[in-house]
Amino acid sequence: MAENVVMLILNQENVQLVDPHFRMGIITADPDDNKFVDCAFAAGADYLVSEDSHFQVLHDTPFPQLNLVTLDEFLATRLIQEQ
């Protein structure tokens, strides 16, 4: 069952499977969160969307340059782009 869910997600046109080759370890407060930063960087993501306060360190980190936004900010940006 879980395999079917993963395949459904991977088959979406806006999903890219990424195997990050970098383990930057930027988030020290919750190291488990680093996998999301690593994947966003490896995928060249336009945004990293999170409400988790541990990700705030990205605002003060010059590299990698990732656009950290809240869900509301992301949705507002998407609405502007669609107009």
Secondary structure as GFF3:
##gff-version 3
##sequence-region A 1 83
A	DSSP	alpha_helix	2	10	.	.	.	ID=ss1
A	DSSP	three_ten_helix	31	33	.	.	.	ID=ss2
A	DSSP	alpha_helix	34	43	.	.	.	ID=ss3
A	DSSP	beta_strand	48	49	.	.	.	ID=ss4
A	DSSP	three_ten_helix	53	60	.	.	.	ID=ss5
A	DSSP	beta_strand	68	69	.	.	.	ID=ss6
A	DSSP	alpha_helix	71	82	.	.	.	ID=ss7
###
